[in-house]
Amino acid sequence: MIKVKWRVGRINLGSSVTKTAAVLLGLFCVSEAVADYTVTDSLGTAVTLASTPWRVVTMTPALAELASAIGLQETNIVAVSEYTDFPVSLKLKPSIGPYTKPNVEKIVSVKPDLVLASEDGTPHDIVTRLRKLKIPVMVIRTDSLAAVEAAYPVLWKAFGQEFQGKIALETLQKKTEVLRARAAERAKKEPNKRIQLLVQVGESPLVVAGGKNFLSEGLTLLGIDNAYRDARTAYPRVSVEDVLHRNPDAILLLALGDDVTIFEKAKTRWEKFKQLSAVKSNRIFILRSDALVRPGPRLPEGLEALEATLFTSAKGGGGA
């Protein structure tokens, strides 16, 4: 149901005719309208908004990027999660803390009229607490490439940005198709040469990209086999011994931020295992790319950087 509140703007009451008209205008004309409307989020929950959201909190860096891509003005994002840094100006926004442990009090303090939560990142109890406080929360799925694409219509409906949202989605899809086409071309030229890749995202403990996430799907899109595609979790902790047993053709050390020291040490560590296929072929790479771990509009750019690292970098192990 749409509820509309009408307000009369300032008019000139210089004549009796105008005064009479003003009374009628007060009944039928619009100066400002506020309408309730409902948007269904990724989990099928109907979220009612009193008006187009002006004060939005994003609970993960990827959600901040998605909201910005579909046309939400950066001035309307009033708080973000830790490590949100794109668009760059969002680094200056108040932080609600890490996305795995957001601070509810900080969220409440910025008086949001909508919170964007991640189905696979935001703790469920946080969503429940915010809703009990009468704060609208929209839960968005980003755990697969299909889920990321499906998030675009949800967000453009919430923010009234269908035109910009459709352009952003089309751009994402076109970039994805270019990557898929290049993978198909490589497969034609060398049909029996698929790379089994280990993507390492943490060193202490040793954490890799598993099979239940968008990054593993991205590897498949590039025609690459994830060495841990059978893992039941998105980012499992593994042992060095298990990596040696799987014997990947290449190892990608995925560094976030500018400091790659820890991954340079990891590269040196892996190079000591001369029996590894990745070592024999000199294919241990370090890649700096937060785009690869953010399921949003920059994911194709991250995949393109990974593609260039594996297929066009000179032998000798790619640098960052």
Stockholm file with secondary structure:
# STOCKHOLM 1.0

chainA/1-320         MIKVKWRVGRINLGSSVTKTAAVLLGLFCVSEAVADYTVTDSLGTAVTLASTPWRVVTMTPALAELASAIGLQETNIVAVSEYTDFPVSLKLKPSIGPYTKPNVEKIVSVKPDLVLASEDGTPHDIVTRLRKLKIPVMVIRTDSLAAVEAAYPVLWKAFGQEFQGKIALETLQKKTEVLRARAAERAKKEPNKRIQLLVQVGESPLVVAGGKNFLSEGLTLLGIDNAYRDARTAYPRVSVEDVLHRNPDAILLLALGDDVTIFEKAKTRWEKFKQLSAVKSNRIFILRSDALVRPGPRLPEGLEALEATLFTSAKGGGGA
#=GR chainA/1-320 SS CCCBCCCCCCCCCCSHHHHHHHHHHHHHCCSCCCBCEEEECTTSCEEEESSSCSSEEESSHHHHHHHHHTTCCGGGEEEBCTTCCSSGGGGGSCBCCCTTSCCHHHHHHTCCSEEEEETTTSCHHHHHHHHHTTCCEEEECCSSHHHHHHHHHHHHHHHTCHHHHHHHHHHHHHHHHHHHHHHHHHHHHCTTCCCEEEEEEETTTTEECCSSSHHHHHHHHTTCEETTTTCSSSSCBCCHHHHHHHCCSEEEEEECSSCCHHHHHHHHHHTTCTTSHHHHTTCEEEEECSGGGSCSTTHHHHHHHHHHHHHTSCSSCCCC
#=GC SS_cons         CCCBCCCCCCCCCCSHHHHHHHHHHHHHCCSCCCBCEEEECTTSCEEEESSSCSSEEESSHHHHHHHHHTTCCGGGEEEBCTTCCSSGGGGGSCBCCCTTSCCHHHHHHTCCSEEEEETTTSCHHHHHHHHHTTCCEEEECCSSHHHHHHHHHHHHHHHTCHHHHHHHHHHHHHHHHHHHHHHHHHHHHCTTCCCEEEEEEETTTTEECCSSSHHHHHHHHTTCEETTTTCSSSSCBCCHHHHHHHCCSEEEEEECSSCCHHHHHHHHHHTTCTTSHHHHTTCEEEEECSGGGSCSTTHHHHHHHHHHHHHTSCSSCCCC
//
